[in-house]
Amino acid sequence: MSPSQGLENALDHPIFRTVAQAAQMLNLETYVIGGFVRDYLLKRSSAKDLDFVTVGSGIALARQVAELLPNKPKVSVFKTYGTAMLKTQGLELEFVGARRESYRSDSRNPIVEDGSLQDDQQRRDFTINALAISVNKDNFGALLDPFDGIKALGQKILKTPLDPDITFSDDPLRMLRAIRFATQLNFTITPECLDAIRRNAPRIEIISKERIVEETNKILNADVPSIGLALLQKTGLLPFIFPELTALEGIEEQEGQLHKDNFWHTLEVVDNMARTSDDLWLRWSALLHDIGKAPTKRFDQKNGWTFHGHEFVGSKMVLKLFKRLKMPLNDRLKFVRKMVAMSSRPIVISQNVTDSAVRRLIFDAGNDLESLMTLCEADITTKNPRRFKKYHANFQRVREKIQEVEQRDHVRNFQPPMSGEEIMTTFGLGPSREIGQIKEAIKEAILEGKIPNEYEAAKVFMLQKGAELGLTPRP
């Protein structure tokens, strides 16, 4: 498609006519630019975020648009950047005045000056995001493509409007955005841009942790996250963001014995998870499930390569990683730590499926049991068809045993059949260590299958345990 061809059909939503009317009232040259145009041309689902650039005041345009809309939405103004935003009809509209930018070496926040439309287009990160469609009355729907963005879309490549060293050095977040778009769109980053990312990788350290996590989340939410994760490694960005993953890379040999490359294995696990679940935090669990293997790796002649306790160590590392990246320290952290800590339990159980082991698994995993099983099945990356079939058959036996044990013993979200208050009343005790000992003994007896998870059996066991502790029931 040439720049002279029109895209009126792209602007069929009524909001574009409203923006056009506001622009005409203020005599402002205005265009929709960026992701909406790109995704329309790629025939991707319509974006809910619309970016408008105007040669003049974006804030004034936003306020005029709001005045024309029936619901008179609130306009949020960001004077520092000369931008304004409003929400209407399920859409989020952002308005900015066309500008040119210059940068200091220690910050990605630009020094902004008014500029032309082309100034604004060339400051964009990639040529495919510099495409603009006019919403002006005299050429409504006309496409403006000064940097061959249409050609890049056709070739499925990512390149920058300016010298990539300038683009990435000015705003290092664009390096992550390149990798994120390559992952989401299955595009190729040009060799020149890849080289520029390698040269500028250390500058990622001036980017806020929140923005880094936001881009990482989008990579993990892609259909094939390993594309982006491999690019992070290839470009040298990974050590600055996830040194825990970098430490997993490589294969060592001792006395003829090798271990697998746990970094590339991790990427396979994440892809397996992406085919199975849309849960972002389960995908994070897949990404981090083996990070404890680097610090726990040992070799001895008897056992070869071992990673004893890597789940426990990895769970502690998850906490440090979440804190460092300023990620949510709430139930999401708790979930990921739990998945990492328990990531080998179903695998161990699958080799010897006993009732007591399954009861403990159900008890410890609680409502996250299905997520844990999904993670462990994603962890099967063997290329040997016989082993692949065997491992999945073993997990199926575990699932069947879980269903059988849960129906019989009701262990999930276990509540003890004997309360602390009843134990105190029975033996005439106040709060004491013995109460906790008896409650713990009852729980262990149920999990080990010594008594059923029932009140009467627990009461008999309580009396027996009390006698062992020298306690006498009250008459």
C-alpha positions as CSV (number, residue, x, y, z in Angstrom):
1,M,0.0,0.0,0.0
2,S,1.4,3.4,-0.9
3,P,1.0,6.5,1.3
4,S,-1.5,8.0,-1.1
5,Q,-4.0,5.2,-0.6
6,G,-6.8,5.9,1.8
7,L,-7.7,4.0,5.0
8,E,-11.2,5.5,5.6
9,N,-12.4,2.0,6.6
10,A,-10.0,1.9,9.5
11,L,-11.7,5.0,10.9
12,D,-15.3,3.6,11.0
13,H,-15.7,4.0,14.7
14,P,-17.6,7.2,15.5
15,I,-14.9,8.4,17.8
16,F,-12.7,9.3,14.8
17,R,-15.4,11.7,13.5
18,T,-15.6,13.3,16.9
19,V,-11.8,13.8,17.0
20,A,-11.9,15.1,13.4
21,Q,-14.6,17.6,14.4
22,A,-12.7,18.8,17.4
23,A,-9.5,19.2,15.3
24,Q,-11.3,21.2,12.7
25,M,-12.8,23.5,15.4
26,L,-9.3,24.2,16.8
27,N,-7.7,24.2,13.3
28,L,-5.3,21.5,14.4
29,E,-3.7,19.1,12.0
30,T,-4.3,15.7,13.6
31,Y,-3.5,12.0,13.0
32,V,-4.1,8.6,14.7
33,I,-0.6,7.0,15.0
34,G,1.2,3.9,16.3
35,G,-0.3,0.7,17.5
36,F,-3.8,1.2,16.2
37,V,-2.6,1.7,12.6
38,R,-0.1,-1.1,12.9
39,D,-2.6,-3.6,14.2
40,Y,-5.3,-2.6,11.6
41,L,-2.8,-3.2,8.8
42,L,-1.8,-6.6,10.3
43,K,-5.5,-7.5,10.7
44,R,-5.0,-8.0,14.4
45,S,-7.8,-7.4,16.9
46,S,-8.7,-3.7,17.2
47,A,-6.7,-1.8,19.8
48,K,-8.5,-0.2,22.7
49,D,-5.8,2.4,23.1
50,L,-5.8,5.1,20.5
51,D,-2.9,7.5,20.2
52,F,-3.5,10.9,18.4
53,V,-0.7,13.3,17.5
54,T,-1.6,16.9,16.6
55,V,0.6,19.8,15.3
56,G,-0.3,22.0,18.2
57,S,-1.7,21.4,21.7
58,G,-2.6,17.8,22.5
59,I,-4.1,19.0,25.8
60,A,-6.4,21.5,24.1
61,L,-7.5,18.9,21.6
62,A,-8.3,16.4,24.3
63,R,-10.5,18.9,26.2
64,Q,-12.3,19.8,23.0
65,V,-13.0,16.1,22.2
66,A,-14.4,15.7,25.8
67,E,-16.7,18.6,25.3
68,L,-18.2,17.0,22.1
69,L,-18.8,13.6,23.8
70,P,-22.2,13.0,25.4
71,N,-20.8,11.8,28.7
72,K,-18.2,14.7,29.0
73,P,-15.4,12.3,30.2
74,K,-12.7,13.5,32.6
75,V,-9.5,14.6,30.9
76,S,-6.3,13.6,32.7
77,V,-3.5,16.1,31.8
78,F,0.3,15.4,32.0
79,K,1.7,18.9,31.5
80,T,5.4,17.8,31.8
81,Y,5.0,15.7,28.6
82,G,2.3,17.8,26.9
83,T,-0.1,14.9,26.8
84,A,-3.7,14.3,27.9
85,M,-5.8,11.2,28.2
86,L,-9.5,10.4,28.4
87,K,-11.6,7.2,28.4
88,T,-14.9,6.8,26.5
89,Q,-16.9,4.0,25.0
90,G,-14.5,1.4,26.2
91,L,-11.6,3.2,24.6
92,E,-8.6,5.0,26.0
93,L,-7.6,8.0,24.0
94,E,-4.2,9.7,24.4
95,F,-3.4,13.1,22.7
96,V,0.0,14.6,22.3
97,G,1.4,17.6,20.5
98,A,3.9,16.8,17.7
99,R,7.3,17.2,19.2
100,R,11.0,16.6,18.8
101,E,13.0,15.2,21.7
102,S,16.6,15.3,23.1
103,Y,17.9,13.2,25.9
104,R,20.5,13.2,28.7
105,S,22.7,10.2,29.1
106,D,21.4,9.4,32.6
107,S,17.7,9.5,31.9
108,R,15.1,8.3,29.5
109,N,12.9,11.4,30.2
110,P,13.3,13.6,27.1
111,I,13.7,17.4,26.8
112,V,10.6,18.2,24.7
113,E,10.2,20.9,22.1
114,D,7.3,21.5,19.7
115,G,7.9,19.9,16.3
116,S,6.4,18.9,13.0
117,L,4.5,15.6,12.3
118,Q,7.7,14.1,10.8
119,D,9.7,15.2,13.9
120,D,7.1,13.2,15.9
121,Q,7.2,10.2,13.6
122,Q,11.0,9.9,13.6
123,R,11.1,9.9,17.4
124,R,8.9,6.8,17.4
125,D,10.6,3.5,18.3
126,F,10.0,1.5,15.1
127,T,9.0,2.2,11.6
128,I,5.9,0.1,12.0
129,N,4.8,2.3,14.9
130,A,5.5,5.5,13.0
131,L,2.6,4.9,10.6
132,A,-0.1,7.6,10.8
133,I,-3.6,8.0,9.4
134,S,-5.1,11.5,8.9
135,V,-8.3,12.5,10.7
136,N,-8.3,15.9,9.0
137,K,-11.3,16.9,6.9
138,D,-9.4,17.5,3.6
139,N,-7.6,14.1,3.6
140,F,-9.5,11.9,6.1
141,G,-8.2,8.4,6.1
142,A,-4.9,9.2,4.2
143,L,-1.9,7.1,5.3
144,L,1.4,8.8,6.0
145,D,4.4,6.5,5.9
146,P,7.7,8.5,5.7
147,F,9.9,5.6,6.9
148,D,8.6,2.6,4.9
149,G,6.6,1.1,7.7
150,I,4.3,-0.7,5.3
151,K,7.4,-2.4,3.7
152,A,8.6,-3.4,7.2
153,L,5.2,-4.9,7.9
154,G,5.3,-6.9,4.7
155,Q,8.8,-8.1,5.5
156,K,7.9,-8.8,9.1
157,I,10.9,-6.9,10.4
158,L,11.6,-4.4,13.2
159,K,13.8,-1.5,12.4
160,T,14.1,2.0,13.8
161,P,13.3,5.3,12.0
162,L,16.7,6.8,13.1
163,D,20.1,5.2,13.7
164,P,19.3,2.4,16.1
165,D,22.1,3.4,18.5
166,I,20.5,6.8,18.9
167,T,17.0,5.3,19.3
168,F,18.1,2.7,21.9
169,S,20.5,4.9,23.8
170,D,18.0,7.8,24.0
171,D,15.3,5.5,25.5
172,P,16.7,2.0,26.5
173,L,13.1,0.7,27.1
174,R,12.8,0.5,23.3
175,M,15.3,-2.4,23.4
176,L,12.8,-4.4,25.5
177,R,9.9,-3.2,23.3
178,A,11.8,-4.5,20.2
179,I,12.0,-7.9,21.8
180,R,8.4,-7.8,23.0
181,F,7.1,-6.9,19.5
182,A,9.3,-9.6,17.9
183,T,7.7,-12.1,20.3
184,Q,4.1,-10.9,20.0
185,L,4.2,-10.4,16.2
186,N,6.7,-13.1,15.3
187,F,8.8,-10.4,13.6
188,T,12.6,-10.4,13.0
189,I,14.7,-7.6,14.5
190,T,17.1,-6.4,11.9
191,P,20.8,-7.3,12.4
192,E,21.6,-3.6,12.7
193,C,19.1,-3.2,15.5
194,L,20.3,-6.4,17.2
195,D,23.9,-5.2,17.2
196,A,22.7,-1.8,18.6
197,I,20.9,-3.5,21.4
198,R,24.0,-5.5,22.3
199,R,26.0,-2.3,22.4
200,N,23.5,-0.4,24.5
201,A,22.4,-3.3,26.8
202,P,24.0,-1.8,29.9
203,R,21.8,1.3,29.6
204,I,18.7,-0.8,30.5
205,E,19.8,-0.2,34.1
206,I,18.4,3.4,33.9
207,I,14.9,2.0,33.2
208,S,12.5,1.6,36.1
209,K,11.9,-1.9,37.4
210,E,8.2,-1.4,36.9
211,R,8.5,-0.8,33.2
212,I,10.9,-3.7,32.8
213,V,8.4,-6.0,34.5
214,E,5.6,-4.6,32.3
215,E,7.4,-5.6,29.2
216,T,8.4,-9.0,30.6
217,N,4.8,-9.7,31.4
218,K,3.9,-9.0,27.8
219,I,6.6,-11.4,26.6
220,L,5.4,-14.1,29.0
221,N,1.8,-13.6,27.8
222,A,2.8,-14.2,24.2
223,D,2.0,-17.4,22.4
224,V,5.7,-18.4,22.3
225,P,7.5,-16.6,25.1
226,S,10.8,-18.3,24.4
227,I,11.2,-16.1,21.3
228,G,11.6,-13.1,23.6
229,L,13.5,-14.9,26.4
230,A,16.0,-16.2,23.8
231,L,16.4,-12.7,22.4
232,L,17.1,-11.3,25.9
233,Q,19.9,-13.8,26.2
234,K,21.2,-13.2,22.6
235,T,21.4,-9.5,23.0
236,G,23.0,-9.5,26.4
237,L,20.1,-7.9,28.2
238,L,19.4,-11.0,30.3
239,P,22.2,-10.5,32.9
240,F,21.0,-7.0,33.7
241,I,17.4,-8.2,34.3
242,F,17.5,-11.8,35.3
243,P,21.0,-12.9,36.4
244,E,19.3,-15.9,38.1
245,L,18.4,-17.2,34.6
246,T,21.8,-16.4,33.1
247,A,23.4,-18.5,35.8
248,L,21.5,-21.6,34.5
249,E,23.0,-21.5,31.0
250,G,25.7,-23.9,30.0
251,I,26.6,-27.6,30.3
252,E,29.4,-28.9,32.5
253,E,31.2,-32.2,32.2
254,Q,32.8,-34.1,35.0
255,E,34.2,-37.6,34.5
256,G,32.2,-38.0,31.3
257,Q,28.9,-37.0,32.9
258,L,26.9,-34.1,31.6
259,H,23.9,-32.2,33.0
260,K,21.3,-30.6,30.8
261,D,21.4,-26.9,30.0
262,N,18.8,-25.7,32.5
263,F,18.4,-22.3,30.8
264,W,17.2,-23.7,27.5
265,H,15.2,-26.3,29.4
266,T,13.4,-23.5,31.3
267,L,12.5,-21.8,28.0
268,E,10.9,-25.1,26.8
269,V,8.9,-25.4,30.0
270,V,7.6,-21.8,29.6
271,D,6.5,-22.6,26.1
272,N,4.8,-25.8,27.2
273,M,3.0,-23.8,29.9
274,A,2.0,-21.1,27.4
275,R,0.3,-23.9,25.3
276,T,-1.6,-25.0,28.4
277,S,-2.5,-22.0,30.5
278,D,-3.1,-18.2,30.1
279,D,-2.3,-17.7,33.8
280,L,0.5,-15.1,33.9
281,W,1.7,-16.1,37.4
282,L,1.8,-19.8,36.4
283,R,4.0,-18.7,33.5
284,W,6.2,-16.8,35.9
285,S,6.4,-20.0,38.0
286,A,7.6,-21.9,34.9
287,L,10.2,-19.3,34.3
288,L,11.6,-19.4,37.8
289,H,11.0,-23.0,38.7
290,D,14.7,-24.1,38.3
291,I,16.5,-20.9,39.4
292,G,17.7,-22.7,42.6
293,K,19.7,-25.2,40.4
294,A,22.7,-22.9,39.8
295,P,23.6,-22.3,43.5
296,T,22.9,-26.0,44.4
297,K,24.7,-27.7,41.6
298,R,27.2,-30.3,42.8
299,F,29.1,-33.3,41.4
300,D,30.3,-36.4,43.2
301,Q,31.5,-39.7,41.8
302,K,28.6,-41.7,43.4
303,N,25.6,-39.7,42.3
304,G,27.0,-37.6,39.5
305,W,25.4,-34.1,39.1
306,T,22.9,-33.2,41.8
307,F,20.8,-30.2,42.7
308,H,19.7,-31.1,46.2
309,G,17.3,-28.7,47.8
310,H,17.1,-26.5,44.6
311,E,13.3,-26.0,45.1
312,F,13.7,-24.6,48.6
313,V,16.6,-22.4,47.6
314,G,14.7,-21.3,44.5
315,S,11.7,-20.3,46.5
316,K,13.9,-18.0,48.6
317,M,15.4,-16.6,45.4
318,V,11.9,-15.8,44.1
319,L,11.3,-13.5,47.1
320,K,14.6,-11.6,46.4
321,L,13.8,-11.3,42.7
322,F,10.3,-10.0,43.3
323,K,11.7,-7.4,45.7
324,R,14.5,-6.4,43.4
325,L,12.1,-5.9,40.4
326,K,9.5,-4.2,42.6
327,M,6.9,-6.9,41.8
328,P,3.8,-7.4,43.9
329,L,4.6,-8.8,47.3
330,N,1.2,-10.3,47.8
331,D,-0.7,-13.5,47.0
332,R,1.0,-13.6,43.6
333,L,4.4,-13.8,45.2
334,K,3.1,-16.4,47.6
335,F,1.7,-18.4,44.7
336,V,4.9,-18.4,42.7
337,R,7.1,-19.2,45.7
338,K,4.7,-22.1,46.5
339,M,4.9,-23.4,42.9
340,V,8.7,-23.3,42.9
341,A,9.0,-24.8,46.3
342,M,6.7,-27.7,45.4
343,S,7.8,-28.1,41.7
344,S,9.4,-31.5,42.2
345,R,6.8,-33.1,44.6
346,P,4.5,-34.6,42.0
347,I,7.5,-35.8,40.0
348,V,8.8,-37.7,43.1
349,I,5.4,-39.1,44.0
350,S,4.9,-40.3,40.4
351,Q,7.7,-42.8,40.9
352,N,5.9,-44.3,44.0
353,V,2.3,-43.3,44.2
354,T,1.3,-44.0,47.9
355,D,-1.8,-42.8,49.7
356,S,0.2,-41.0,52.4
357,A,2.4,-39.1,49.9
358,V,-0.7,-38.1,47.9
359,R,-2.5,-36.9,51.0
360,R,0.4,-34.7,51.9
361,L,0.6,-33.3,48.4
362,I,-3.1,-32.4,48.5
363,F,-2.7,-30.9,52.0
364,D,0.3,-28.8,51.1
365,A,-0.9,-27.7,47.7
366,G,-4.5,-26.9,48.7
367,N,-6.4,-25.0,46.0
368,D,-3.2,-24.7,43.9
369,L,-3.0,-28.4,43.3
370,E,-4.2,-28.3,39.7
371,S,-1.8,-25.4,38.9
372,L,1.1,-27.4,40.4
373,M,0.2,-30.5,38.3
374,T,0.1,-28.3,35.2
375,L,3.5,-26.9,36.0
376,C,5.0,-30.3,36.5
377,E,3.6,-31.7,33.3
378,A,5.0,-28.7,31.4
379,D,8.4,-29.6,33.0
380,I,8.5,-32.8,30.8
381,T,10.8,-31.7,28.0
382,T,12.4,-35.0,27.0
383,K,12.7,-35.7,23.3
384,N,12.6,-39.4,23.8
385,P,9.1,-40.6,22.8
386,R,9.2,-43.6,25.1
387,R,10.2,-41.5,28.2
388,F,7.7,-38.8,27.3
389,K,4.9,-41.3,27.2
390,K,6.0,-42.9,30.4
391,Y,6.3,-39.7,32.4
392,H,2.8,-38.5,31.3
393,A,1.4,-41.9,32.2
394,N,2.9,-41.6,35.6
395,F,1.3,-38.2,36.1
396,Q,-2.0,-39.6,35.0
397,R,-1.7,-42.2,37.8
398,V,-1.0,-39.4,40.3
399,R,-4.1,-37.5,39.1
400,E,-6.2,-40.6,39.5
401,K,-4.8,-41.3,43.0
402,I,-5.5,-37.6,44.0
403,Q,-9.1,-37.9,43.0
404,E,-9.5,-41.2,44.8
405,V,-7.8,-40.0,48.0
406,E,-9.6,-36.7,48.0
407,Q,-13.0,-38.2,47.6
408,R,-12.2,-40.6,50.5
409,D,-10.2,-38.5,52.9
410,H,-11.2,-34.8,52.2
411,V,-7.7,-33.5,52.8
412,R,-7.8,-30.4,50.6
413,N,-8.0,-27.3,52.7
414,F,-7.8,-29.5,55.7
415,Q,-9.6,-28.5,58.9
416,P,-8.8,-30.6,61.9
417,P,-11.9,-32.6,63.1
418,M,-10.9,-31.8,66.7
419,S,-10.6,-28.1,67.7
420,G,-8.1,-26.7,70.2
421,E,-11.1,-25.6,72.4
422,E,-12.4,-29.1,72.7
423,I,-9.0,-30.5,73.6
424,M,-8.6,-27.8,76.3
425,T,-12.1,-28.6,77.7
426,T,-11.5,-32.4,77.6
427,F,-8.3,-32.2,79.6
428,G,-9.1,-29.1,81.6
429,L,-6.2,-27.2,80.2
430,G,-5.5,-23.5,79.4
431,P,-3.4,-22.5,76.4
432,S,-0.4,-24.7,76.5
433,R,2.2,-26.5,74.4
434,E,0.3,-29.8,74.8
435,I,-2.7,-28.4,72.9
436,G,-0.5,-27.8,69.8
437,Q,1.2,-31.2,70.2
438,I,-2.1,-33.0,70.2
439,K,-3.5,-31.1,67.2
440,E,-0.3,-31.7,65.2
441,A,-0.4,-35.4,66.1
442,I,-4.0,-35.7,64.9
443,K,-3.1,-34.0,61.6
444,E,-0.1,-36.3,61.1
445,A,-2.1,-39.4,61.9
446,I,-4.7,-38.4,59.3
447,L,-2.1,-37.6,56.6
448,E,-0.3,-40.9,57.3
449,G,-3.5,-42.8,57.1
450,K,-3.4,-44.1,60.7
451,I,-6.9,-42.7,61.3
452,P,-9.7,-41.5,59.0
453,N,-10.4,-37.8,58.8
454,E,-13.5,-38.1,61.0
455,Y,-14.5,-36.7,64.4
456,E,-14.9,-40.0,66.4
457,A,-11.6,-41.4,65.2
458,A,-9.9,-38.2,66.0
459,K,-11.4,-38.1,69.5
460,V,-10.2,-41.6,70.3
461,F,-6.7,-40.7,69.0
462,M,-6.8,-37.4,71.1
463,L,-7.4,-39.4,74.3
464,Q,-4.6,-41.8,73.5
465,K,-2.2,-39.0,72.7
466,G,-3.2,-37.1,75.9
467,A,-2.5,-40.2,78.0
468,E,1.0,-40.4,76.4
469,L,1.6,-36.8,77.5
470,G,0.4,-37.6,81.1
471,L,-2.9,-35.8,80.7
472,T,-6.2,-37.0,82.3
473,P,-9.6,-36.3,80.8
474,R,-12.0,-34.4,83.1
475,P,-14.8,-36.5,84.4
